[in-house]
């Protein structure tokens, strides 16, 4: 968004905070938490606003929670670190900055307000784009319908099983059959077969070969007596490498001269920083003294204007159920718009059935009506639209409008990129959002549109029909897939 719009958002948040005793603002990333806390502290006072996220030291997070409980803070800007399992006192208002990407997440965060017997939670959502406006409207529609995200428990995750076996045999000897029976008592492994179990044990016992020799053999298997024992190093590996959360390369931020840990920053941010740079962490400014291996030593910058650090790989993806709600909302509005583009019926449906305010509903209907006029219909999970256009440099962009969520779109985009590269012998780039995939081609290649249509029709998604229509002046193609 433009700076002018951001200023309006921060101004509205400050206005709402002044009208309530305590306000909890949820954001999706740590960088956004720091940014919002900085701008709100300029409006409300630094002593009344602070940030709360996983890259802050435990002691600083606890201090922020206690200040919120005691009423010293008016605003706490938090990520998912304050979403579950923490008693943070009486909150009068919850604000969600950006789409939460999940129905359950929104309900959990909104439920932080008025969390007492007889209390009615009160929350405000601030979409950050028109696509997020559609998504947040679909979210409210799903809440009114009583829908929730489905919990999916992965069946028989063998990587976690391997970790548990190493941890168990590192502590004591285990008979193979007894350990198998123990594992099968856990619900995800209730249908684990003995052959699958033996394959995992064999892998842990034999390890694998690399250029540097044999490694990763953590278990000694006594095949004669059927007993498993931990090898040398198994206990240390179980303690230091357990869990399914990937490791990150964050640098500790140490405040001098006390030597107190105040949080962490991403490795890339630390390496790119220089002595004397000032950055913000937890709504406090710090000056970098020196960057060491795995550690950034800082001192207090006493409120000097800072830069905002960044962290990688943290924005959540939209759930399948919310993606379905987005598709359903598009279908309903498209049917009410009709071929004549009658906005009034769609507007009334959004305002009356979903309960969205009139200004937001007007923007939503205008946006989707414009999209329908440009594409011929609105993309849904039943109708995927392919749109081709040329950018200012002459490069061709192929946009696949597919509201399946970024987890599906990223995988699909990578698969299409690889297939196009091997099938048509040229390189292209792929990117994905919650609602679309973009395949970008440089100006030095000609894109065989009809060949791609035939290829997709025959190879990718049977029995889906691809219809291609060409606009002669710009060779703009709109492909509509219909089930």
C-alpha positions as CSV (number, residue, x, y, z in Angstrom):
1,X,0.0,0.0,0.0
2,X,1.0,3.6,-0.4
3,X,2.4,5.6,2.5
4,X,-0.8,7.7,2.5
5,X,-2.9,4.6,3.1
6,X,-0.6,3.3,5.8
7,X,-0.9,6.6,7.6
8,X,-4.7,6.3,7.5
9,X,-4.4,2.7,8.9
10,X,-2.1,3.8,11.7
11,X,-4.3,6.8,12.4
12,X,-7.5,4.6,12.7
13,X,-5.7,2.1,14.9
14,X,-4.6,4.9,17.2
15,X,-8.1,6.3,17.3
16,X,-9.5,2.9,18.3
17,X,-6.8,2.4,20.9
18,X,-7.7,5.8,22.5
19,X,-11.3,4.6,22.7
20,X,-10.5,1.5,24.6
21,X,-8.4,0.7,27.8
22,X,-6.3,-2.0,26.2
23,X,-6.0,-3.0,22.6
24,X,-4.2,-6.1,21.2
25,X,-3.2,-5.8,17.5
26,X,-2.3,-9.0,15.7
27,X,0.0,-9.0,12.6
28,X,1.3,-11.9,10.5
29,X,5.0,-11.2,10.5
30,X,7.6,-10.0,13.1
31,X,8.7,-7.2,10.7
32,X,5.2,-5.9,10.6
33,X,4.9,-6.1,14.4
34,X,8.0,-3.9,14.7
35,X,6.8,-1.4,12.0
36,X,3.3,-1.1,13.5
37,X,4.6,-0.6,17.0
38,X,7.0,2.1,15.8
39,X,4.3,4.1,14.1
40,X,1.8,3.7,16.9
41,X,4.3,4.7,19.5
42,X,4.8,8.0,17.6
43,X,1.1,8.7,17.9
44,X,0.3,7.3,21.4
45,X,3.7,7.6,23.2
46,X,6.5,5.0,23.4
47,X,5.6,4.1,27.0
48,X,2.1,2.9,25.9
49,X,3.0,0.7,23.0
50,X,5.3,-2.2,22.5
51,X,5.8,-5.3,20.3
52,X,5.7,-9.0,21.1
53,X,7.0,-11.8,18.9
54,X,9.1,-14.9,18.9
55,X,12.4,-13.1,18.1
56,X,12.3,-11.1,21.3
57,X,14.0,-12.5,24.5
58,X,11.7,-14.4,26.8
59,X,12.2,-11.9,29.6
60,X,11.2,-9.0,27.4
61,X,8.1,-10.8,26.2
62,X,7.1,-11.6,29.8
63,X,7.6,-8.0,30.8
64,X,5.4,-6.8,28.0
65,X,2.6,-9.3,29.1
66,X,2.9,-8.1,32.7
67,X,2.7,-4.4,31.6
68,X,-0.4,-5.2,29.5
69,X,-2.0,-7.0,32.5
70,X,-1.3,-4.1,34.9
71,X,-2.8,-1.6,32.4
72,X,0.5,0.2,31.8
73,X,0.3,-0.5,28.0
74,X,-2.6,0.7,25.9
75,X,-1.4,-1.3,22.8
76,X,0.5,-4.5,22.3
77,X,1.4,-5.5,18.7
78,X,1.9,-9.2,18.5
79,X,2.3,-12.1,16.1
80,X,1.1,-15.6,16.9
81,X,3.2,-15.5,20.0
82,X,0.2,-14.2,21.9
83,X,-2.4,-16.3,20.1
84,X,-2.6,-19.4,22.4
85,X,-2.2,-20.5,26.0
86,X,-1.2,-17.2,27.6
87,X,-3.2,-15.3,30.3
88,X,-2.7,-11.7,29.2
89,X,-5.5,-10.1,31.2
90,X,-8.5,-8.1,30.2
91,X,-8.4,-7.0,26.5
92,X,-11.2,-4.7,25.3
93,X,-10.5,-4.8,21.6
94,X,-8.6,-7.0,19.1
95,X,-7.4,-5.6,15.8
96,X,-6.2,-7.9,13.0
97,X,-3.8,-6.2,10.5
98,X,-4.0,-8.1,7.3
99,X,-5.8,-11.4,6.7
100,X,-5.1,-14.1,9.3
101,X,-5.3,-16.7,6.4
102,X,-7.2,-19.1,8.7
103,X,-10.8,-19.2,10.1
104,X,-9.6,-20.8,13.3
105,X,-6.8,-18.3,13.8
106,X,-9.2,-15.4,13.4
107,X,-11.6,-16.8,16.0
108,X,-8.8,-17.6,18.4
109,X,-7.4,-14.1,18.1
110,X,-10.7,-12.3,18.3
111,X,-11.6,-14.4,21.3
112,X,-8.8,-12.7,23.2
113,X,-11.1,-9.7,23.7
114,X,-13.5,-9.7,26.6
115,X,-12.3,-13.1,27.6
116,X,-14.5,-13.6,30.6
117,X,-17.9,-15.2,31.5
118,X,-20.6,-13.3,29.7
119,X,-18.1,-11.3,27.6
120,X,-18.7,-10.6,23.9
121,X,-15.4,-10.5,21.9
122,X,-14.9,-7.4,19.7
123,X,-12.5,-7.4,16.8
124,X,-11.7,-5.3,13.8
125,X,-10.0,-6.5,10.5
126,X,-7.9,-4.3,8.4
127,X,-7.4,-5.8,4.9
128,X,-4.2,-4.6,3.3
129,X,-5.3,-5.0,-0.4
130,X,-8.4,-5.5,-2.4
131,X,-7.7,-9.2,-2.7
132,X,-7.4,-9.3,1.1
133,X,-10.7,-7.5,1.3
134,X,-12.3,-10.3,-0.6
135,X,-10.6,-12.9,1.6
136,X,-11.6,-11.2,4.8
137,X,-15.2,-10.9,3.6
138,X,-15.2,-14.6,2.8
139,X,-13.7,-15.2,6.3
140,X,-16.6,-13.4,8.0
141,X,-19.0,-15.3,5.8
142,X,-17.4,-18.6,6.9
143,X,-17.6,-17.6,10.5
144,X,-21.3,-16.7,10.2
145,X,-21.9,-20.2,8.6
146,X,-20.2,-21.9,11.6
147,X,-17.3,-23.3,9.5
148,X,-13.9,-24.1,10.8
149,X,-10.6,-25.3,9.3
150,X,-10.2,-29.0,9.1
151,X,-7.5,-30.5,11.4
152,X,-5.3,-32.9,9.3
153,X,-3.1,-35.3,11.2
154,X,-0.3,-36.7,8.9
155,X,-0.6,-40.5,8.8
156,X,2.6,-42.3,9.7
157,X,5.2,-39.5,9.5
158,X,8.3,-41.7,9.2
159,X,10.8,-38.8,9.9
160,X,9.2,-38.2,13.3
161,X,9.2,-41.9,13.9
162,X,12.9,-42.0,13.2
163,X,13.6,-39.3,15.8
164,X,11.5,-41.0,18.4
165,X,13.2,-44.4,17.9
166,X,16.6,-42.7,18.3
167,X,15.5,-40.9,21.5
168,X,14.1,-44.1,23.0
169,X,17.1,-46.3,22.4
170,X,19.5,-43.6,23.4
171,X,17.9,-43.8,26.9
172,X,17.8,-47.6,27.3
173,X,17.7,-50.8,25.4
174,X,14.5,-51.8,23.7
175,X,13.3,-55.1,22.3
176,X,12.2,-54.5,18.7
177,X,8.7,-55.9,19.2
178,X,8.1,-53.9,22.4
179,X,9.1,-50.6,20.8
180,X,6.9,-51.4,17.8
181,X,3.9,-52.0,20.2
182,X,4.7,-48.7,22.0
183,X,4.8,-46.8,18.7
184,X,1.5,-48.2,17.5
185,X,-0.3,-46.9,20.6
186,X,0.1,-43.4,19.2
187,X,-2.8,-42.5,16.9
188,X,-0.8,-41.4,13.8
189,X,1.0,-44.8,13.9
190,X,-2.0,-47.0,14.6
191,X,-1.8,-48.4,11.1
192,X,2.0,-48.6,10.9
193,X,2.9,-52.0,9.4
194,X,5.8,-54.1,10.7
195,X,7.6,-53.9,7.4
196,X,7.5,-50.0,7.5
197,X,8.8,-50.1,11.0
198,X,11.6,-52.5,10.1
199,X,12.6,-50.3,7.2
200,X,13.0,-47.3,9.5
201,X,15.0,-49.3,12.0
202,X,17.2,-50.7,9.2
203,X,17.9,-47.2,7.9
204,X,18.8,-46.0,11.4
205,X,21.0,-49.0,11.9
206,X,22.8,-48.9,8.6
207,X,22.9,-45.2,7.9
208,X,23.9,-44.0,4.5
209,X,27.0,-43.5,2.4
210,X,28.4,-40.1,1.4
211,X,31.6,-38.9,-0.2
212,X,33.0,-38.5,3.3
213,X,32.1,-42.1,4.3
214,X,29.3,-43.8,6.2
215,X,27.2,-41.7,8.5
216,X,23.9,-41.3,10.4
217,X,23.9,-44.8,11.9
218,X,22.4,-44.0,15.3
219,X,21.1,-47.4,16.3
220,X,22.8,-50.7,16.9
221,X,20.5,-53.6,16.0
222,X,21.0,-57.0,17.6
223,X,19.2,-59.1,14.9
224,X,19.8,-62.3,16.9
225,X,18.2,-61.2,20.1
226,X,15.9,-58.6,18.6
227,X,17.2,-55.7,20.7
228,X,17.9,-52.1,19.8
229,X,20.6,-50.0,21.5
230,X,21.8,-46.5,21.0
231,X,25.2,-45.9,19.3
232,X,27.7,-43.3,20.4
233,X,26.3,-39.9,19.6
234,X,22.7,-41.0,19.5
235,X,21.8,-39.2,22.8
236,X,23.4,-35.9,21.8
237,X,21.7,-36.1,18.4
238,X,18.3,-36.7,20.0
239,X,18.7,-33.7,22.3
240,X,20.0,-31.2,19.8
241,X,18.2,-32.3,16.6
242,X,14.8,-33.3,17.6
243,X,11.5,-31.9,16.3
244,X,10.1,-31.2,12.9
245,X,10.6,-27.4,12.9
246,X,13.4,-26.5,10.5
247,X,16.5,-24.8,12.0
248,X,17.0,-21.1,11.4
249,X,20.3,-19.2,11.3
250,X,19.3,-16.3,13.6
251,X,21.9,-14.3,15.4
252,X,21.6,-13.5,19.1
253,X,21.3,-9.8,19.9
254,X,23.3,-9.1,23.1
255,X,23.0,-5.7,25.0
256,X,26.3,-4.4,26.3
257,X,27.7,-3.8,28.8
258,X,25.3,-6.0,30.8
259,X,25.6,-8.9,28.3
260,X,21.8,-9.4,28.4
261,X,20.1,-11.2,25.5
262,X,17.3,-9.0,24.0
263,X,16.3,-11.2,21.0
264,X,17.4,-12.5,17.7
265,X,17.7,-11.2,14.1
266,X,18.0,-13.1,10.8
267,X,21.5,-14.2,9.7
268,X,21.3,-12.2,6.4
269,X,20.3,-9.0,8.3
270,X,23.2,-9.4,10.7
271,X,25.8,-10.1,8.0
272,X,24.6,-7.1,5.9
273,X,24.7,-4.8,8.9
274,X,27.7,-2.6,9.9
275,X,29.0,-1.2,13.2
276,X,27.1,2.0,14.0
277,X,23.8,0.9,12.3
278,X,20.7,1.4,14.4
279,X,17.8,-1.1,14.3
280,X,14.6,-1.7,16.3
281,X,13.7,-4.8,18.3
282,X,10.7,-4.8,20.7
283,X,10.1,-1.1,20.0
284,X,13.5,-0.2,21.3
285,X,16.4,1.2,19.3
286,X,19.9,-0.5,19.4
287,X,23.2,0.6,17.9
288,X,25.4,-2.2,16.6
289,X,28.8,-2.3,18.2
290,X,30.2,-5.3,16.3
291,X,29.0,-8.5,14.6
292,X,30.5,-11.7,15.7
293,X,29.9,-15.4,14.8
294,X,26.3,-16.0,15.7
295,X,26.0,-12.8,17.8
296,X,25.4,-9.1,17.4
297,X,26.6,-6.9,20.2
298,X,24.7,-3.7,20.7
299,X,24.2,-0.8,23.0
300,X,21.1,1.4,23.7
301,X,20.5,3.9,20.9
302,X,18.2,6.0,23.2
303,X,15.4,6.3,20.7
304,X,17.3,7.3,17.6
305,X,15.5,6.6,14.3
306,X,16.1,2.9,13.5
307,X,15.7,0.6,10.6
308,X,13.4,-2.4,10.9
309,X,15.1,-5.9,10.8
310,X,13.7,-8.7,8.7
311,X,13.1,-12.4,9.2
312,X,12.6,-15.0,6.5
313,X,9.9,-17.6,5.9
314,X,7.2,-16.6,8.4
315,X,4.0,-15.4,6.6
316,X,1.2,-18.1,6.9
317,X,-0.5,-19.7,3.9
318,X,-4.2,-19.6,3.5
319,X,-6.1,-22.7,4.6
320,X,-8.0,-24.9,2.2
321,X,-11.3,-24.1,3.9
322,X,-10.8,-20.3,3.6
323,X,-9.8,-20.7,0.0
324,X,-13.1,-22.6,-0.6
325,X,-14.9,-19.7,1.1
326,X,-13.2,-17.2,-1.2
327,X,-14.2,-19.3,-4.2
328,X,-17.8,-19.6,-3.0
329,X,-18.1,-15.8,-2.4
330,X,-16.8,-15.1,-5.9
331,X,-19.4,-17.5,-7.3
332,X,-22.2,-15.9,-5.4
333,X,-21.2,-12.4,-6.4
334,X,-20.7,-13.4,-10.0
335,X,-24.2,-14.9,-10.2
336,X,-25.7,-11.7,-8.8
337,X,-23.7,-9.5,-11.1
338,X,-24.9,-11.5,-14.1
339,X,-24.1,-10.6,-17.6
340,X,-25.3,-7.1,-17.2
341,X,-23.0,-6.4,-14.2
342,X,-25.8,-5.4,-11.9
343,X,-23.9,-4.3,-8.7
344,X,-26.9,-3.6,-6.5
345,X,-27.9,-7.2,-5.9
346,X,-24.3,-8.2,-5.1
347,X,-23.9,-5.2,-2.8
348,X,-27.1,-6.1,-0.9
349,X,-25.9,-9.7,-0.5
350,X,-22.6,-8.6,1.0
351,X,-24.1,-6.1,3.3
352,X,-27.2,-8.0,4.5
353,X,-26.1,-11.7,4.4
354,X,-22.4,-11.2,5.5
355,X,-22.7,-8.0,7.5
356,X,-19.9,-6.1,5.9
357,X,-20.1,-2.3,6.2
358,X,-21.4,-0.4,3.1
359,X,-18.0,1.3,2.1
360,X,-16.1,-2.0,2.3
361,X,-19.0,-3.8,0.4
362,X,-18.9,-1.1,-2.3
363,X,-15.2,-1.5,-2.9
364,X,-15.5,-5.3,-2.9
365,X,-18.3,-5.4,-5.5
366,X,-16.6,-2.8,-7.7
367,X,-13.4,-4.8,-7.6
368,X,-15.0,-8.1,-8.5
369,X,-17.2,-6.5,-11.1
370,X,-14.2,-5.0,-12.8
371,X,-12.4,-8.4,-12.7
372,X,-15.5,-10.1,-14.2
373,X,-15.7,-7.5,-17.0
374,X,-12.0,-8.0,-17.8
375,X,-11.8,-11.8,-17.6
376,X,-15.4,-12.7,-18.7
377,X,-16.1,-14.5,-15.4
378,X,-14.6,-14.6,-11.9
379,X,-12.0,-17.3,-11.2
380,X,-13.2,-19.9,-8.7
381,X,-12.1,-23.4,-7.8
382,X,-14.5,-24.7,-10.5
383,X,-13.3,-22.2,-13.2
384,X,-9.6,-21.5,-13.6
385,X,-8.7,-18.7,-15.9
386,X,-5.5,-18.3,-17.9
387,X,-4.6,-14.7,-18.9
388,X,-1.7,-13.7,-21.1
389,X,-0.3,-10.2,-21.5
390,X,2.9,-8.4,-22.3
391,X,4.7,-6.1,-19.9
392,X,6.4,-2.8,-20.7
393,X,9.7,-4.5,-21.6
394,X,8.0,-6.9,-24.0
395,X,8.2,-9.9,-21.8
396,X,5.2,-12.2,-21.7
397,X,3.3,-12.9,-18.5
398,X,1.0,-15.9,-18.1
399,X,-1.3,-15.5,-15.1
400,X,-3.2,-18.5,-13.9
401,X,-6.1,-17.3,-11.8
402,X,-6.6,-20.2,-9.3
403,X,-7.9,-19.3,-5.8
404,X,-6.6,-22.5,-4.2
405,X,-4.2,-20.9,-1.8
406,X,-0.4,-20.4,-2.0
407,X,0.5,-23.9,-0.8
408,X,-1.2,-25.5,-3.8
409,X,-0.3,-22.7,-6.2
410,X,3.4,-22.8,-5.4
411,X,3.6,-26.5,-6.0
412,X,1.5,-26.2,-9.2
413,X,3.6,-23.3,-10.4
414,X,6.9,-25.1,-9.9
415,X,5.5,-28.2,-11.7
416,X,4.2,-26.2,-14.6
417,X,7.5,-24.3,-14.9
418,X,9.5,-27.6,-15.0
419,X,7.1,-29.1,-17.5
420,X,7.2,-26.1,-19.8
421,X,11.0,-25.9,-19.6
422,X,11.4,-29.6,-20.7
423,X,8.5,-29.7,-23.1
424,X,9.1,-26.4,-25.0
425,X,12.9,-26.1,-24.3
426,X,13.1,-22.6,-22.8
427,X,13.5,-21.1,-19.3
428,X,10.8,-19.2,-17.5
429,X,10.2,-18.0,-13.9
430,X,7.3,-18.9,-11.7
431,X,5.7,-17.1,-8.7
432,X,2.6,-17.7,-6.7
433,X,0.1,-15.9,-4.4
434,X,-3.0,-17.1,-2.7
435,X,-5.1,-16.5,-5.8
436,X,-2.8,-16.8,-8.8
437,X,0.3,-18.2,-10.4
438,X,2.5,-16.1,-12.6
439,X,4.7,-17.6,-15.3
440,X,7.1,-15.0,-16.7
441,X,8.9,-15.3,-20.0
442,X,11.7,-13.1,-21.3
443,X,11.4,-11.2,-24.6
444,X,13.8,-13.5,-26.4
445,X,11.3,-16.4,-26.6
446,X,8.1,-16.8,-28.5
447,X,5.4,-18.6,-26.5
448,X,3.6,-21.4,-28.4
449,X,0.1,-20.6,-27.0
450,X,-1.8,-23.2,-29.0
451,X,0.8,-25.8,-28.2
452,X,0.6,-25.1,-24.5
453,X,-3.2,-25.4,-24.7
454,X,-3.0,-28.8,-26.4
455,X,-0.4,-29.9,-23.9
456,X,-2.4,-28.8,-20.8
457,X,-5.5,-30.4,-22.3
458,X,-3.8,-33.7,-22.8
459,X,-1.3,-34.0,-20.0
460,X,-2.1,-32.1,-16.9
461,X,-5.7,-32.1,-15.8
462,X,-8.0,-34.6,-17.5
463,X,-10.9,-34.3,-18.3
464,X,-10.8,-30.5,-18.1
465,X,-11.4,-28.6,-21.3
466,X,-9.2,-25.7,-22.3
467,X,-10.9,-23.0,-24.4
468,X,-8.6,-20.4,-25.9
469,X,-9.8,-17.1,-27.4
470,X,-7.3,-14.7,-29.0
471,X,-7.6,-10.9,-29.2
472,X,-5.7,-10.1,-32.4
473,X,-4.2,-6.6,-31.6
474,X,-2.3,-7.7,-28.5
475,X,-2.5,-11.5,-28.8
476,X,-4.0,-11.5,-25.3
477,X,-5.4,-14.9,-24.5
478,X,-8.0,-15.8,-21.9
479,X,-8.2,-19.5,-21.2
480,X,-11.1,-20.7,-19.2
481,X,-11.1,-24.1,-17.7
482,X,-14.5,-25.5,-17.0
483,X,-15.1,-28.7,-15.2
